[in-house]
Amino acid sequence: MESPEIRYARSGDVHIAYSVVGDGPIDVVFVSGWVLSNFGTPWQGTAVDFYRGMSSFARLVLFDKRGIGMSDRTHGIPDLEARMDDIRAVMDAIGSRRAAIMGFSEGGPMSMLFAATYPERTAALVLYSTPVSWSRTEDYPWALTREEWRAFLADEEGVRGTDEWCDSRLRGLAPTTAGDPATRRWWRRWVQSSASPGAIKAMSLMNSEIDVSGTLSSIRVPALALNRTDDQDVPIDSMRYLADRVPGARFAELAGVDHGWWVDSGQIIDELKPFLLGLWKRGEWDMVETNRVLATVLFTDIVNSTAMLAEVGDRKWRDLLEQHHALVRRQLVRYSGREIDTAGDGFFASFDGPARAIRCARAISDGVRELGLHIRAGLHTGECEITDGNMTGIAVHIGARVAAEAQPDEVVVSSTVRDLVAGSGLKFHDRGYAQLKGLPGEWRLYSVDPSVI
């Protein structure tokens, strides 16, 4: 089976390499893990068995993530929402209205976010051996600590990308194949042609910041989670943790020790093929609950508005409000935000990506200072219910309460927002824990550093 013809989709200013293999009745977008390209070298080895098996019953949509393989290199580390934009760009390019999204390893968090944020584009979600977080917590003990991550990256300096380094990664990801010289040579070519040592390090840095645990309950599409019993890279208990927290998700345990999907891929296909074709044959492929989505909500409020009104008078204040509202709306358009409500001098808006929402909030705060105004802003990401264009739900209340904690000229975010913007270049200051009015427990808050936007 030859490597397919490569085409390019435009995602903003970035060209994303993609191909479509097969002509089955359903579309499956494969989001590979780590730095592995889907083109060239993998088609010369055992990975082709996966491509052949998947394309026998579906249109298999392959693409290289930005910065990897045949796609454009970009400045800095791409964040998760930019990568979600890339999936939409590829789907639009091939005319795919809805598809199953399959995420492997590092590709899993992006796939989960996509399914929760764009349920109208996601017919199903398949997750094979994918972490929820790369940072160990009390609830998620299967990841490294921050200190262990730093030590791991430091140990790789100077050897990353070499033949010896590639061999060590193969022993960790596919130990049953590591003793074969031909497989080692193929694997080295695959990794070394997919990404440079710098890109590999950048990807590892981004991964170390990812945590999508706060969004699992927002996934409302049919979901299947797969993992091998003795996978050492992603322990099976961590996949059970994931499946238990995604509403209605099925979990399938596979025999074996290999993490890589390119080893015994028929075992994976035997599970996901009946799951996906079953949805299609039962007419469930196009059934979707679009009134509940994962969104980032933004609340802004002018500081000391009553005192300013008394100081400048009604007419001047009305002019200032008009300028304020016009500026906010310009920034919402610029950052693809949606105005939900305006109450007096405050705005309530929603975004499909938290990094865009943060940058919008900072741009608004900086802009209104030129009018002599100061705002406080707060953001939270969570599941929201959409009814007649309005947005409701507990996530909305949390966002409003987070905004109430902000000081003048400050943008404050919940820990959920902070965990989802890995790779964005945004920086935060830990505000510690706060008791949010009317909400149980304590909430970890962060202030956005205005120096990096």
Summary of the structure (lengths in Angstrom):
residues: 453
radius of gyration: 23.1
end to end distance: 45.7
largest distance: 81.2
contacts: 1592
relative contact order: 0.11
helix: 40%
strand: 24%
